[in-house]
């Protein structure tokens, strides 16, 4: 539980692996994220860090 109540977004140990012709590529490894209802956040990182993959996987 967050200071603002229930979690609006929550993930634990999130992983995403893409299969490529050169082998498996781990785009996201073990991400824990909790955002409370009424909170907002920014997800920052360099290109290719897995930001879009993380948000896409959290919203399912």
SVG drawing of the C-alpha trace seen along z (x, -y; Angstrom):
<svg xmlns="http://www.w3.org/2000/svg" viewBox="-7 -13 31 30">
<polyline fill="none" stroke="black" stroke-width="0.4" points="0.0,0.0 1.3,-3.5 0.8,-6.7 -2.1,-7.5 -3.9,-4.2 -4.1,-1.4 -1.6,-1.0 -2.7,-2.2 0.3,-0.5 2.2,2.4 4.7,4.9 7.2,7.2 10.0,8.9 8.9,7.8 10.9,9.4 10.7,9.2 12.9,11.2 12.8,10.8 14.0,13.6 16.2,12.4 18.3,14.1 21.4,13.4 19.8,15.0 17.6,13.9 17.8,10.2 16.6,9.3 14.9,5.9 13.7,5.7 15.1,7.6 13.4,7.8 11.7,4.4 9.7,3.7 7.4,0.7 4.5,-0.7 2.7,-3.9 -0.2,-4.9 -3.6,-6.1 -3.4,-9.9 0.4,-9.8 2.2,-10.5 5.7,-9.5 8.1,-9.8 10.1,-6.9 13.5,-8.2 16.4,-6.4 18.5,-6.3 17.2,-5.0 16.9,-1.2 16.6,-1.0 13.2,0.7 10.9,-2.2 8.2,-1.6 8.4,2.2 8.0,1.7 5.0,-0.6 3.4,1.7 3.8,4.7 2.4,2.9 -0.7,1.8 -1.9,5.3"/>
</svg>
